[in-house]
Amino acid sequence: MELLLAITIGVLVAASVYLMLDRNVLRFVFGLVLLSNAVNLLIFGSGRLTAGAPPLIDEGAYAPTGLVANALPQALVLTAIVIGFGLLAFALALVYRTYMTLGTVNTDEMRVAEPVADAKEAGQ
Amino acid sequence: MSWLPVYPLIIPVMTAVLSYLFRNSPAGRWISVVGTVALLLASSMLMSEVLEEGVVVAQMSNWAAPFGITLAADLLGGVMVVITAITGLATVIYSLSEIPARLERLGFHALLQTLLFGVCGAFLTGDLFNLYVWFEVMLISSFGLLVLGGSREQLDGGIKYVTLNLVSTIMFLSGIALLYGVTGTLNMADLHLAVREVEDTGLLTTIAIMFLVAFGVKAALFPLFFWLPASYHTPPVAVSAIFAGLLTKVGVYALIRTFTLIFDQDVGYTHTIMLWMAVITMVTGVLGAAAMNDFRRILSFHIISQIGYMVLGLALYTPLGLMGAVFYLVHHIIVKANLFFVAGVAKRIAGSTDLSRIGGLYAHAPLLAFLFLIPAFSLAGFPPLSGFWAKYVVVKAALDLEMWVVAALSLAVGLLTIFSMTKIWGAAFWPDHPDGIKPRLSSLPIGDRVALMLPIVALAALTCIIGLFPEPFVQFAERAAQQLLDPTDYVTTVLGVRP
């Protein structure tokens, strides 16, 4: 099971790196989506995969009995998913707004803040 | 358990909510001012407690570490919160004049307070996963501030800032995941003990490098800094100033914290990489500054170059080196924010930040020229200003280790810093204005003049005080460095076991 998870994470990371190498910012953001999901799986895997029961505590008891799953990585993943969702929503809105304003999503053409003329001047 | 570390978090978040509710009326901006003053008071109280009692710890909901959420303030964390409050207050006062009502209605002050909230949280947290959450709070509000208003330049810079910072965040998160997989804990004090039990030290070093890359992006280290000069000159000056002062320093702080508390196993490997990253950062940053021709873009490249000195102090990993890093961190936040404020006033009265299109500031605004020279000379390391002592300690630490090349390069970078400052002086202050404008401070309404000049005067005074009376500050940095190198006090206070 660990092996399967590791391969899945690897494929996701490879695909996201491929997407992020693109000049199109939208594809870059899609790459980020994949990458953050790969990392969520990584956190899940780091908590060890056990075939235990849900970590529920019986009424009146202070600790669960028997083998239970590790609850902490789930809490971490949940937090990371929520945060990642917010950030990606912002990133998509930003890309859309940039496209409407600058008329391009190609990073090579985004030279408003650092005009190409400057680069040539500095190169001379 | 003390409540003191909680106040610097509650105050900015309350202020953010209130100033957002009142964003359409002038009350909003005054709530922001009052809230930041309260933050300064709360952080000073925390600092004096830390100075008297040692490390101050708060466990949320009384869940004992390492199971609960821990807030811990040691000397470094405490002083960073105080300096955050000072910079925050200066920025809020400056933005009373600089930020138009249109941006205030979009929630400028709420975003600024949330930024302070995230930065204070990052300095006070005692848990690695919470550090990630605080980074996110800080990032999302900085994204908002950066593109607020939505000009072409801002969006262009914003895309680069947002995407590269998101990559670094994901890197940080995967580092956390792997570290948790290896040690089974995320509390930093507990990690300090847990990493000593790990048998596979190679794995730990790999994770350490992941953290180095993640925080290296945040701190703008070579070769990971390209988002910074692409974006820092695009937002309003008040935003540039607080970004320049605080944000990259949070990255440096995180590097110092993790690489003294957690990753101190294979110092020979990790800190050597960091050393050369730091040296190349210094050199490339200052060369970039020398090639630029815009007030704020020169300053942006200087941030990078100065980050090199701080990380160099950490990479040397001697008491003197760390002391230099701490001193540099505090000094640089004040000086750099101030230089951006000066650039903002120059833009306001002379019409631009492009050096070829302004001039005459020395003849017509001598006060501003004088106030530019104080942080500029301090940044370059002239005695008796604060930057001299900061550079002196770092270079001395390098010389003690007989690293002649490193010491020589850091002195050469100081010279080049002077060169680019001279460039600003020679274009913006010395010659007449190309359009024949007489840039006078008196051309501003009196209210604006007070709001713009008050932070500049106050921060310049602070620079002079640190420079002229360095003794208590140096002693403080020395104590903070000792605490970092021997975190027994930190660990025992957080975990609640007294030997």
Contacts between the chains, C-beta under 8 A, distances in Angstrom:
chain1	res1	chain2	res2	distance
A	20	B	167	7.5
A	25	B	159	5.9
A	25	B	163	7.1
A	28	B	163	5.8
A	29	B	163	7.4
A	32	B	163	7.3
A	32	B	166	5.5
A	32	B	167	7.1
A	32	B	170	7.1
A	35	B	167	7.7
A	35	B	170	5.3
A	36	B	170	5.6
A	36	B	173	7.8
A	39	B	170	5.5
A	39	B	173	5.0
A	39	B	174	4.6
A	39	B	177	6.5
A	42	B	174	5.5
A	42	B	177	4.5
A	42	B	178	7.3
A	43	B	173	7.4
A	43	B	176	7.6
A	43	B	177	4.1
A	43	B	180	7.2
A	45	B	177	7.9
A	45	B	181	7.3
A	46	B	177	4.6
A	46	B	178	6.4
A	46	B	180	5.0
A	46	B	181	3.2
A	47	B	180	7.2
A	47	B	181	7.5
A	48	B	181	7.8
A	73	B	180	7.5
A	76	B	129	6.0
A	76	B	176	8.0
A	76	B	177	7.8
A	76	B	180	7.6
A	79	B	129	7.6
A	79	B	133	6.8
A	80	B	173	6.1
A	83	B	133	7.0
A	83	B	136	4.9
A	86	B	140	6.6
A	87	B	136	7.0
A	87	B	139	7.4
A	87	B	140	6.5
A	87	B	166	6.1
A	87	B	169	7.7
A	90	B	140	6.6
A	90	B	143	6.0
A	90	B	162	7.5
A	91	B	162	5.8
A	91	B	163	7.2
A	91	B	166	6.6
A	94	B	143	7.4
A	94	B	147	6.5
A	94	B	155	7.2
A	94	B	158	6.1
A	94	B	159	6.5
A	94	B	162	5.9
A	95	B	159	7.1
A	97	B	147	7.7
A	97	B	150	6.5
A	97	B	155	6.3
A	98	B	155	4.5
A	98	B	156	7.3
A	98	B	158	7.5
A	98	B	159	5.5
A	101	B	150	6.8
A	101	B	152	5.8
A	101	B	155	5.4
A	102	B	152	6.2
A	102	B	155	6.4
A	102	B	156	6.4
A	107	B	159	7.7
A	110	B	156	5.0
A	110	B	159	6.4
A	110	B	160	7.7
A	111	B	156	7.6
A	112	B	152	5.0
A	112	B	153	5.2
A	112	B	155	7.9
A	112	B	156	4.0
A	113	B	153	4.8
A	113	B	154	8.0
A	113	B	156	4.4
A	113	B	157	4.1
A	113	B	160	7.8
A	113	B	230	5.8
A	113	B	231	6.7
A	113	B	233	7.2
A	113	B	234	5.2
A	114	B	229	7.3
A	114	B	230	5.8
A	118	B	292	7.7
A	118	B	293	7.2
A	121	B	293	7.4
A	122	B	291	4.1
A	122	B	292	7.6
